[in-house]
């Protein structure tokens, strides 16, 4: 990472990436960019980011694309594991909520 990157991105002690000076994850910006949003639209979605910051994050991503794509895949795997553990640990609650949601849907028909 060079000095230009340091102006726009920072890695957290836990290994995540944030837009420097904000709580916005680089993951969020990169996913929006990969979904086809223009930098202006991304900046509009994240009011704490300037257009310059968005361009800086996109430049960081493009310069480090292979490594960052690996990081995003690892994050996706971690989130899926966390979701599965959470669903298992809270299966009774989830079943109850789903049952209630189905009752509400039927009542609305």
mmCIF file of the C-alpha atoms, coordinates in Angstrom:
data_MODEL
# 
_entry.id   MODEL 
# 
loop_
_atom_site.group_PDB 
_atom_site.id 
_atom_site.type_symbol 
_atom_site.label_atom_id 
_atom_site.label_alt_id 
_atom_site.label_comp_id 
_atom_site.label_asym_id 
_atom_site.label_entity_id 
_atom_site.label_seq_id 
_atom_site.pdbx_PDB_ins_code 
_atom_site.Cartn_x 
_atom_site.Cartn_y 
_atom_site.Cartn_z 
_atom_site.occupancy 
_atom_site.B_iso_or_equiv 
_atom_site.pdbx_formal_charge 
_atom_site.auth_seq_id 
_atom_site.auth_comp_id 
_atom_site.auth_asym_id 
_atom_site.auth_atom_id 
_atom_site.pdbx_PDB_model_num 
ATOM 1   C CA . UNK A 1 1   ? 0.000   0.000   0.000   1.00 0.00 ? 1   UNK A CA 1 
ATOM 2   C CA . UNK A 1 2   ? 1.450   3.378   -0.925  1.00 0.00 ? 2   UNK A CA 1 
ATOM 3   C CA . UNK A 1 3   ? 0.878   6.854   0.488   1.00 0.00 ? 3   UNK A CA 1 
ATOM 4   C CA . UNK A 1 4   ? -2.014  7.536   -1.889  1.00 0.00 ? 4   UNK A CA 1 
ATOM 5   C CA . UNK A 1 5   ? -3.797  4.392   -0.631  1.00 0.00 ? 5   UNK A CA 1 
ATOM 6   C CA . UNK A 1 6   ? -3.209  5.434   2.976   1.00 0.00 ? 6   UNK A CA 1 
ATOM 7   C CA . UNK A 1 7   ? -5.156  8.617   2.328   1.00 0.00 ? 7   UNK A CA 1 
ATOM 8   C CA . UNK A 1 8   ? -8.275  6.650   1.391   1.00 0.00 ? 8   UNK A CA 1 
ATOM 9   C CA . UNK A 1 9   ? -8.129  3.219   3.034   1.00 0.00 ? 9   UNK A CA 1 
ATOM 10  C CA . UNK A 1 10  ? -7.119  1.757   6.358   1.00 0.00 ? 10  UNK A CA 1 
ATOM 11  C CA . UNK A 1 11  ? -6.975  -1.806  7.609   1.00 0.00 ? 11  UNK A CA 1 
ATOM 12  C CA . UNK A 1 12  ? -8.479  -2.411  11.035  1.00 0.00 ? 12  UNK A CA 1 
ATOM 13  C CA . UNK A 1 13  ? -6.649  -4.393  13.730  1.00 0.00 ? 13  UNK A CA 1 
ATOM 14  C CA . UNK A 1 14  ? -9.174  -7.200  13.092  1.00 0.00 ? 14  UNK A CA 1 
ATOM 15  C CA . UNK A 1 15  ? -8.174  -7.356  9.416   1.00 0.00 ? 15  UNK A CA 1 
ATOM 16  C CA . UNK A 1 16  ? -11.134 -5.556  7.889   1.00 0.00 ? 16  UNK A CA 1 
ATOM 17  C CA . UNK A 1 17  ? -10.854 -2.567  5.582   1.00 0.00 ? 17  UNK A CA 1 
ATOM 18  C CA . UNK A 1 18  ? -12.476 0.843   6.073   1.00 0.00 ? 18  UNK A CA 1 
ATOM 19  C CA . UNK A 1 19  ? -12.567 4.081   4.180   1.00 0.00 ? 19  UNK A CA 1 
ATOM 20  C CA . UNK A 1 20  ? -10.091 6.204   6.106   1.00 0.00 ? 20  UNK A CA 1 
ATOM 21  C CA . UNK A 1 21  ? -11.773 8.430   8.687   1.00 0.00 ? 21  UNK A CA 1 
ATOM 22  C CA . UNK A 1 22  ? -15.164 6.711   8.362   1.00 0.00 ? 22  UNK A CA 1 
ATOM 23  C CA . UNK A 1 23  ? -16.953 3.585   9.489   1.00 0.00 ? 23  UNK A CA 1 
ATOM 24  C CA . UNK A 1 24  ? -17.763 2.623   5.881   1.00 0.00 ? 24  UNK A CA 1 
ATOM 25  C CA . UNK A 1 25  ? -16.245 -0.684  4.858   1.00 0.00 ? 25  UNK A CA 1 
ATOM 26  C CA . UNK A 1 26  ? -14.374 -0.860  1.606   1.00 0.00 ? 26  UNK A CA 1 
ATOM 27  C CA . UNK A 1 27  ? -16.376 -4.034  1.012   1.00 0.00 ? 27  UNK A CA 1 
ATOM 28  C CA . UNK A 1 28  ? -19.549 -1.913  0.742   1.00 0.00 ? 28  UNK A CA 1 
ATOM 29  C CA . UNK A 1 29  ? -18.002 0.461   -1.778  1.00 0.00 ? 29  UNK A CA 1 
ATOM 30  C CA . UNK A 1 30  ? -16.502 -2.356  -3.838  1.00 0.00 ? 30  UNK A CA 1 
ATOM 31  C CA . UNK A 1 31  ? -19.763 -4.337  -3.912  1.00 0.00 ? 31  UNK A CA 1 
ATOM 32  C CA . UNK A 1 32  ? -21.628 -1.225  -5.073  1.00 0.00 ? 32  UNK A CA 1 
ATOM 33  C CA . UNK A 1 33  ? -18.979 -0.606  -7.737  1.00 0.00 ? 33  UNK A CA 1 
ATOM 34  C CA . UNK A 1 34  ? -19.097 -4.246  -8.910  1.00 0.00 ? 34  UNK A CA 1 
ATOM 35  C CA . UNK A 1 35  ? -22.912 -4.006  -9.029  1.00 0.00 ? 35  UNK A CA 1 
ATOM 36  C CA . UNK A 1 36  ? -22.485 -1.240  -11.604 1.00 0.00 ? 36  UNK A CA 1 
ATOM 37  C CA . UNK A 1 37  ? -23.105 1.870   -9.508  1.00 0.00 ? 37  UNK A CA 1 
ATOM 38  C CA . UNK A 1 38  ? -21.281 4.978   -10.685 1.00 0.00 ? 38  UNK A CA 1 
ATOM 39  C CA . UNK A 1 39  ? -18.945 6.677   -8.197  1.00 0.00 ? 39  UNK A CA 1 
ATOM 40  C CA . UNK A 1 40  ? -21.456 9.526   -7.870  1.00 0.00 ? 40  UNK A CA 1 
ATOM 41  C CA . UNK A 1 41  ? -24.217 7.074   -6.922  1.00 0.00 ? 41  UNK A CA 1 
ATOM 42  C CA . UNK A 1 42  ? -21.950 5.363   -4.406  1.00 0.00 ? 42  UNK A CA 1 
ATOM 43  C CA . UNK A 1 43  ? -21.116 8.713   -2.812  1.00 0.00 ? 43  UNK A CA 1 
ATOM 44  C CA . UNK A 1 44  ? -24.841 9.484   -2.629  1.00 0.00 ? 44  UNK A CA 1 
ATOM 45  C CA . UNK A 1 45  ? -25.482 6.154   -0.861  1.00 0.00 ? 45  UNK A CA 1 
ATOM 46  C CA . UNK A 1 46  ? -22.780 6.857   1.731   1.00 0.00 ? 46  UNK A CA 1 
ATOM 47  C CA . UNK A 1 47  ? -23.116 10.496  2.856   1.00 0.00 ? 47  UNK A CA 1 
ATOM 48  C CA . UNK A 1 48  ? -19.909 10.315  4.919   1.00 0.00 ? 48  UNK A CA 1 
ATOM 49  C CA . UNK A 1 49  ? -17.906 9.733   1.726   1.00 0.00 ? 49  UNK A CA 1 
ATOM 50  C CA . UNK A 1 50  ? -16.813 12.364  -0.727  1.00 0.00 ? 50  UNK A CA 1 
ATOM 51  C CA . UNK A 1 51  ? -16.639 11.616  -4.426  1.00 0.00 ? 51  UNK A CA 1 
ATOM 52  C CA . UNK A 1 52  ? -12.843 11.835  -4.140  1.00 0.00 ? 52  UNK A CA 1 
ATOM 53  C CA . UNK A 1 53  ? -12.869 9.177   -1.411  1.00 0.00 ? 53  UNK A CA 1 
ATOM 54  C CA . UNK A 1 54  ? -15.002 6.864   -3.549  1.00 0.00 ? 54  UNK A CA 1 
ATOM 55  C CA . UNK A 1 55  ? -12.624 7.266   -6.494  1.00 0.00 ? 55  UNK A CA 1 
ATOM 56  C CA . UNK A 1 56  ? -9.675  6.617   -4.148  1.00 0.00 ? 56  UNK A CA 1 
ATOM 57  C CA . UNK A 1 57  ? -11.238 3.410   -2.834  1.00 0.00 ? 57  UNK A CA 1 
ATOM 58  C CA . UNK A 1 58  ? -12.065 2.228   -6.360  1.00 0.00 ? 58  UNK A CA 1 
ATOM 59  C CA . UNK A 1 59  ? -8.475  2.961   -7.449  1.00 0.00 ? 59  UNK A CA 1 
ATOM 60  C CA . UNK A 1 60  ? -7.198  0.980   -4.437  1.00 0.00 ? 60  UNK A CA 1 
ATOM 61  C CA . UNK A 1 61  ? -9.475  -1.919  -5.346  1.00 0.00 ? 61  UNK A CA 1 
ATOM 62  C CA . UNK A 1 62  ? -8.474  -1.929  -9.013  1.00 0.00 ? 62  UNK A CA 1 
ATOM 63  C CA . UNK A 1 63  ? -4.774  -1.760  -8.126  1.00 0.00 ? 63  UNK A CA 1 
ATOM 64  C CA . UNK A 1 64  ? -5.153  -4.655  -5.645  1.00 0.00 ? 64  UNK A CA 1 
ATOM 65  C CA . UNK A 1 65  ? -8.012  -6.487  -7.336  1.00 0.00 ? 65  UNK A CA 1 
ATOM 66  C CA . UNK A 1 66  ? -6.744  -10.071 -7.097  1.00 0.00 ? 66  UNK A CA 1 
ATOM 67  C CA . UNK A 1 67  ? -5.832  -9.852  -3.405  1.00 0.00 ? 67  UNK A CA 1 
ATOM 68  C CA . UNK A 1 68  ? -8.971  -7.896  -2.523  1.00 0.00 ? 68  UNK A CA 1 
ATOM 69  C CA . UNK A 1 69  ? -11.229 -10.332 -4.383  1.00 0.00 ? 69  UNK A CA 1 
ATOM 70  C CA . UNK A 1 70  ? -9.672  -13.134 -2.293  1.00 0.00 ? 70  UNK A CA 1 
ATOM 71  C CA . UNK A 1 71  ? -10.378 -11.076 0.842   1.00 0.00 ? 71  UNK A CA 1 
ATOM 72  C CA . UNK A 1 72  ? -14.017 -10.607 -0.234  1.00 0.00 ? 72  UNK A CA 1 
ATOM 73  C CA . UNK A 1 73  ? -14.399 -14.360 -0.809  1.00 0.00 ? 73  UNK A CA 1 
ATOM 74  C CA . UNK A 1 74  ? -12.973 -15.047 2.663   1.00 0.00 ? 74  UNK A CA 1 
ATOM 75  C CA . UNK A 1 75  ? -15.382 -12.500 4.149   1.00 0.00 ? 75  UNK A CA 1 
ATOM 76  C CA . UNK A 1 76  ? -18.300 -14.120 2.357   1.00 0.00 ? 76  UNK A CA 1 
ATOM 77  C CA . UNK A 1 77  ? -17.306 -17.528 3.736   1.00 0.00 ? 77  UNK A CA 1 
ATOM 78  C CA . UNK A 1 78  ? -16.991 -16.100 7.271   1.00 0.00 ? 78  UNK A CA 1 
ATOM 79  C CA . UNK A 1 79  ? -20.419 -14.449 7.063   1.00 0.00 ? 79  UNK A CA 1 
ATOM 80  C CA . UNK A 1 80  ? -22.013 -17.652 5.776   1.00 0.00 ? 80  UNK A CA 1 
ATOM 81  C CA . UNK A 1 81  ? -20.467 -19.636 8.646   1.00 0.00 ? 81  UNK A CA 1 
ATOM 82  C CA . UNK A 1 82  ? -21.669 -17.022 11.138  1.00 0.00 ? 82  UNK A CA 1 
ATOM 83  C CA . UNK A 1 83  ? -25.173 -17.096 9.633   1.00 0.00 ? 83  UNK A CA 1 
ATOM 84  C CA . UNK A 1 84  ? -25.314 -20.892 9.846   1.00 0.00 ? 84  UNK A CA 1 
ATOM 85  C CA . UNK A 1 85  ? -24.123 -20.917 13.468  1.00 0.00 ? 85  UNK A CA 1 
ATOM 86  C CA . UNK A 1 86  ? -26.599 -18.194 14.368  1.00 0.00 ? 86  UNK A CA 1 
ATOM 87  C CA . UNK A 1 87  ? -29.479 -20.027 12.679  1.00 0.00 ? 87  UNK A CA 1 
ATOM 88  C CA . UNK A 1 88  ? -28.575 -23.215 14.508  1.00 0.00 ? 88  UNK A CA 1 
ATOM 89  C CA . UNK A 1 89  ? -28.229 -21.478 17.877  1.00 0.00 ? 89  UNK A CA 1 
ATOM 90  C CA . UNK A 1 90  ? -31.510 -19.603 17.414  1.00 0.00 ? 90  UNK A CA 1 
ATOM 91  C CA . UNK A 1 91  ? -33.532 -22.208 15.518  1.00 0.00 ? 91  UNK A CA 1 
ATOM 92  C CA . UNK A 1 92  ? -36.552 -22.049 17.859  1.00 0.00 ? 92  UNK A CA 1 
ATOM 93  C CA . UNK A 1 93  ? -36.731 -18.259 17.630  1.00 0.00 ? 93  UNK A CA 1 
ATOM 94  C CA . UNK A 1 94  ? -36.331 -18.288 13.848  1.00 0.00 ? 94  UNK A CA 1 
ATOM 95  C CA . UNK A 1 95  ? -39.057 -20.930 13.452  1.00 0.00 ? 95  UNK A CA 1 
ATOM 96  C CA . UNK A 1 96  ? -41.370 -18.849 15.647  1.00 0.00 ? 96  UNK A CA 1 
ATOM 97  C CA . UNK A 1 97  ? -40.703 -15.680 13.638  1.00 0.00 ? 97  UNK A CA 1 
ATOM 98  C CA . UNK A 1 98  ? -41.221 -17.469 10.324  1.00 0.00 ? 98  UNK A CA 1 
ATOM 99  C CA . UNK A 1 99  ? -44.482 -18.933 11.585  1.00 0.00 ? 99  UNK A CA 1 
ATOM 100 C CA . UNK A 1 100 ? -45.707 -15.494 12.637  1.00 0.00 ? 100 UNK A CA 1 
ATOM 101 C CA . UNK A 1 101 ? -44.707 -14.003 9.293   1.00 0.00 ? 101 UNK A CA 1 
ATOM 102 C CA . UNK A 1 102 ? -46.680 -16.697 7.449   1.00 0.00 ? 102 UNK A CA 1 
ATOM 103 C CA . UNK A 1 103 ? -49.746 -15.981 9.623   1.00 0.00 ? 103 UNK A CA 1 
ATOM 104 C CA . UNK A 1 104 ? -49.491 -12.272 8.828   1.00 0.00 ? 104 UNK A CA 1 
ATOM 105 C CA . UNK A 1 105 ? -49.167 -13.010 5.099   1.00 0.00 ? 105 UNK A CA 1 
ATOM 106 C CA . UNK A 1 106 ? -52.236 -15.257 5.182   1.00 0.00 ? 106 UNK A CA 1 
ATOM 107 C CA . UNK A 1 107 ? -54.233 -12.666 7.120   1.00 0.00 ? 107 UNK A CA 1 
ATOM 108 C CA . UNK A 1 108 ? -53.367 -10.002 4.529   1.00 0.00 ? 108 UNK A CA 1 
ATOM 109 C CA . UNK A 1 109 ? -54.642 -12.135 1.604   1.00 0.00 ? 109 UNK A CA 1 
# 
